[in-house]
Amino acid sequence: MLIYMMMIFMMMMSFNLFKKKFLISSIMFLLSLFLMMKLNFSINWISMGIMMGINEYSIGLVLLSLWIMGLVILMLKNLQFLMNLVMMLLLVLMMNFLSMNLLLFYLMFEISLIFIFVLINKYGLSIMRLSASFYLLFYTLFFSLPMLFILFYMMNLLKIDNFLLFEFKGLMMKDMNLIYLMYLFGAFLVKLPMFMLHNWLLKAHVEAPVYGSMILASLMLKLGSYGLLRFIFIFYVLMKSFEFMVMYGLLGGIIMSLMCFRQLDMKVLVAMSSVVHMNLMMSSLFSMYKIGILGSYITMIAHGLCSSGMFYMLNLCYLETNSRLMLFNKGLMVLNPTITLLWFLMCSSNMSAPMSMNLVGELFMMISIIMVNKLYWLLLFIYCLFSFMYSIYFFSYINHGNLSMNNQMKGVKMLDYLILIMHLVPLFMLVFNLDLFI
């Protein structure tokens, strides 16, 4: 499939078809549906080439990449450079998720940073975009060289460079230095991002354009979670030493939930809620139970759709009021009840209400965390309470109250409704077919 993607990409560059964004977006959706219908999900690894392969954990992220990038292309203006940049980023993300070679995985993992750096720097909203892009660059590159050194060390130790063979020889990695392993996981925890390593994400979201925020929240954060998931299977014999990360992720999620209550900037609030969900997912991954890993995987897909849709709705409000502050975006229920309904569906999914994929994922994750230590139920109760409270607070504040004089809400087009519905349909429909993830 990657070969087909590259052929289609080259054909579009040669015939200059990027100007027809509806055509390229339709091809993305057709590719994702074709892959979903034709793939046998019960097979662990399907080799697609010398260094490429797909399995049950990468298939969902490949589908998510195609779906989100299709929606991003729908909303882009006909700028040739921007279209090329987005398509190249999609190709790099696909190669990262499909890679079976450690060095190719590392190369694609780091190259994706360059595209986001250019996206924020060139199309950012204010003069602070330079500071935000350098925060993104240096937070990530701090662990980059140690990660490359550790990958070389692993390949020299076993004389192999294939993910599948590393999983087979996982028991031979029991003598791995825990300091090395901590640095290796650190490269993924920064991208996740883990609490106290999350500052770059908030700055990047504030300065990025709306399509940059959609790509960051839905796809770039999944690079960290996918890498963590892949290497946990290799070092599963050493995971008992990292059980403290379960408690750390829970406490980080609770602290970030409390910080959401004092935010007036809508974009920062949604970015912080992403950090909250990613910290719970990190706790579940380090629990090393199968139900927790499955719940984390479902949450990756659900969070990618939900957060991307929320950032797009924020942009609709920003275009009307020229402000991201909640004080100037009140009374949406009077202006546009349809947008209020879509806000309710997005916020209810963000707080893991019934009929959304987030609910299934968080239930699985909570079961695995309680299996680690039964006393964690109290922290999970506090997390669920705060997550519910800030989501309801956010929805109520911007949809009720006195109407802002600057708010007109007349610029919402049919294309905007289409993009929002395309976020919500898989989010609420895939819950009826969870066999795709098991």
N, C-alpha and C positions, 0 to 999 in steps of 0.2 A: 504493500500500500504506500510505503514511503517513496518507492520508485515512481509510482503513479502521481503522487503529490509533486515530486520534483519535475516530472514531465509536464504536468499541468501548469506549474509555476513558470517554467521556461517558455512554454507556449504563450502564456499571458504576457510575459515580458516582450516576446518577439512581436506579437500582434497588438501590443499596447491595449490589452483588454481591461487594465485596471481602472480605466475611466468608466467602465460599465460596472459599477459596484454591485448592482442587484444581481448581475450574472455571477460574479465571483462569490457573492454571499450564498446564492442558491447552490452553487457547486459545493461549498462547505457543508451546508445542511444535508445535501444528498450523500456526500461522502460519510458523514457521521451516521446517517440512517442506514446506509449500505453496510457499514462496519458493524453496527449493532445487530442487524438481521442475519448476517452471514457468518459471524464468528462463533466458534464452539467454545463456550465459556468454561467448560469442564476441563480443558487441557491446560496444564500448568505453564509450559513454555512452548511457543510456536516459533520456530526459527524462520526468519524471513531473509536471511543473508548471512554473510560472514560475521558481521559485527552488530546486526540488528535482530531484534526479537520482540515478541509481545506476550504478555501473560495476563492473568486475571487482575493484577494490581495496576498494570499500566494501561489497560484497555479503557478504563473509565476516564483516566486523565487525558488520553488521546481524544476521546469523544468530547470531553469538556473543552479541550483546546479548540477543536474544530467548531463547536457550537458557539463559544464566546467570541472567537475571532470572526465568525460569520456575522454576529450581531455588531461587533465593533466596526466592521467594514460597511455595514448598512448605514451607520451614522456618520461616517467620515465624509468630508468634502472631497471633491475630485482633485486631490493634490498628489502628483505622481510620486514625489519623494516619500510622503507619508504612507501611501499605499505600499510602496516597495519595502519600507521599514517594517510595517506590520506583517507583511507576508514573509519576510526573512526571519522575523522573530518567531512566527508560527513554525517555520521549518526547523529552527534551532530547538524550540520546545518539543516538537515531535521527535527529533533525533535524540534528545535527552531522555524522553520517556521510553523510546524504543531501543536504546542502546544496551547491548550485552557486554560491551568492552569497557573496562574501568577508565582507560585514558580518554576514550571518546565521550564517556559520561562526564568526566571532569571538564573536558574542553567545552562541551555544550553548556554545562552548568555555569561556567564563567563567561562564555561569550554572550549569553542572554543578558548579563549585566550591562554590556556595552549598549545594547539597543535601548534598554530602559533609561540609561544615562543620557543618551542622545534625545530620547523622547521627552524627558523632563527638561533638559537644558534648552532644547530648541522650541518646544511648544508649551513651556511652563507659563504660569499666569502672572508672576510678579518677579521682581528683581531678586528675591530670595531663592529662586529656583537653582541658582548656582550653588548656594550653600546646601540645599536639600540634596542635589545630585552628588555632591562630594561626601555628604554624610552616608548616602547609599553606597558609594564606591568604597570608602575606607572601612566602614563597618564590615562589609563583605570580604574585602581583600585582606583583612587582618588574619583570617583563618585560611586563606587561599593557598599560600605556599606551604604551611604545615600539612594541609590536606594532600597536596601533590606529593610531598615527601612520604607521607604515610601510605599512600597508594603504591608508590614505588617499593616501599618496604614490604607491603603485603605481596606484591607480585614477585619480588625477589625471594620471599620466604617459601612460597608454594610453587613458584615457576609457572604460574598461570595468570591470565588476565581476563577471564570470562566470569560473569556474574553467576551463571548456572553452575560452573565447576566450583566456585567459591562457596556456594550454598551446599553443595555435596560434601565439601571438605571443611565444614564449619567447625567440627570438633577439633581440627588441627589448629584452630586459631585461639585455643584456650590459653596459650602462653603469651598472648599479645599484651604489651605494656598498656596499663589502664590510662596512663598519661597520654599516650598516642591516641588511644580510643576516644578520650575526652576531647582532644583537639579535632579529631575527625568528626565527631558528632557536633562540635561547636560550629563547624562550617554550615551544617544544616539547621542548627538551632537559631543562628542569626537570620537565615532566610525565612524561618518559620513564621514570625519571630518569637523567641522566648522572652519572658518578662525580664526587664533590665537590659535587654539587647534590642528593644523595640523602638528606640527613639528615631531611628532613620525612617521607619515606616510612616510615622505620623507626619514628619516633615515632607517626605516624598508625596504622600497623599494630598497634603494641603497645596503643594506647588504644582502637582501634575495636572494636565488636562483631564477631562472626564474619561476619555478612552484610555489614558495612561493609568488612571485609578482603577478602571475596570480590569485591565490586564494585570496590574499589580495584585489586586485583591483576589482575583479568581484563578490566576495561573502562576504568577511568580512565587507566591507563598507556597504553592503546591510543589515547587522544586525542592524546597526544604523538607516538607513532609514525605515526599516520595523517596528522597535520598535516605532519610532516616528509616523509613519503612524497609527499603532494600537492604541497608547495612545491618539492621537489627536481625534479619534472617541469617546473615553471615556470622555475627558475633553473639548468637543466642546463648551460648554457654557462659558468657561473661555478663549477661544482662542483670544478674542478681546484684552486682556491685553498683548498679545505677538505679536501684529502687527508690532512693531518696528523691529522684526527679519526679516521682508521682506526687509527693507532698509539695514540692517546689512549684509544679505546674498548677496545682489546686490553689495554693496561696496566691500565686501570681494572677490567676483568673479572678479571684475575689477582690484583690487590690485594684485591678484594672476596672472591674465592675463598679467599685466605689468611685473611681475617677471619672467614670462616664456620667455620674450624676451632676458633676460641677461643670460640665462642658456646655457652652453656648454655641460653639461652632459645630454645625451639623456634620461636616466632613470629618472632623477630628473624632466626633462621637462614633460614627460608623467605623472609622479606622480602629478605634479602641475596642469596639465590640468584636472586630476581627481578631485582635490580639487575645481577647478573652476566650473565644472559641478555639483558637490555635493552642492555647496553653492547656485547655482541657484535653484536646486531642493528643498533645505531647504526653500528658499523664497517662492516658489510655495506652499509647504505644509502648511506654516503658513498663507497663504492667505485664507485658509479654503473654497475655491470654488471647486465644484466637478470637473470642467474641469482642475483645477490646480492639484488636487490629481491624476486624471487620467494621466495627462502629466508627473507627477513625477514618477508614476508607470511604464509608458512606458520607461522613461529615465533610470530607474533602470535596466531594462532588456537590453536596447540598450548599456548603458555604460559598463555593465558587459561583453558583447561580444566584444565591440570595444577596451576597455582598455586591456583586456586579450590578444587579437590578437596583439596589438601594443607592449606589453611587450615581446611576443614570437618573433616578428620580430626583436626587439632590440637584443635579445639573439643571433639570427642568425648572425647579424653584429658583435657582441662582440666575437663570437667564431672564426671569421676570423681575426680580428685585435687586439684582446685582449685589447680593449679600448672602453669605452663608450663615449668618447669625439667625438663631431661631426667633429672636425678637422681631425680626422683619419678615418672617415667613409664618404668619399665624392666620387662622381662619380659612384654611384651604377647603373646609367642608362647605362653606358658603359659596366659594368661587367655582369649585369643580368637584362635585361629589364622586365622579369616576376616579379621579386621582386619589381621593381619600380612600376609596375601596382598595385601590392598588397599594397605597401606603399601608393599609391594615393587613393585607395579605403578606407584604414583605416583612413588616414588623412582627407579625405573628409567627412567620417562619423563622425570623431571627431569634425569637425567644423559644423556639422549638415547640410550638403549639401542635395539636393533633392535625393529621392529614398532610404533614410536610415530612420530607426526608430527614430534616434535622432532628425530629423527634425520635425516629428509629435509631439514628446514629448516636444520639446522646444517651438513650436508654442502654444501648449496648456498651457504650463507654463507661457509664456509671456502674453497670454490673461488674465489669472487669476491675474497676478501681476498688469497689467494695470487696471483691475477692482477694485483693492484695492485703487490705486491712479493714476490718468491719467498722473501725472507729472513723473512717473517712466519710461515713454517711452524713456526719454533722457538717463537714466542709462542703459536701455536695448539696446539702439542703440550703446552706447559705448562698452557694453559687447559683442555684436554681432561683432562689428568691430574688437576689439582686439582678440577675439576668432578666427575669420577668418585669421587675420594677423599672429598670432603665429603658426597656423597650416600650412599655406602656407610657412612661413619662415622655419619651421622644415622640410617640405617635400623638398623644393628647395635646402636647404643647403646640405642635405645628398645625394641627387640624382643627382645634377648637380655639376659643378665645376671641378677642377683638380683632377685627380685620385690619391689616396693615394698609396704609394709604398707597404704598408703592406697588402693592401686589395686584396684578390684573389677571394673570393666568389665562391669557388669550392666545398665547403662542404655541399651545400644545397641538401637534399635528397627528394625523392618523399613523404616520411612521413611528412616532414615539409610543403610541399605544401598542403597536405591533411588536416593537422591541421589548417592551415590558411584559407583554403576554408570553413572548417567546422565552423569557426568563422564568415565568411562573409555571408554564405547562409541564416541563420536565421535573420541576421541583415538587409538584403535587401529584403528577401522574406516575413517576417511577416508583413511588411508594407501593403501588399495586403490583409491581413486578420485581420484588427484591431478589428473585432467583438470579438476576443478572450479577449480583454482588456476592453470591454464596458459592 
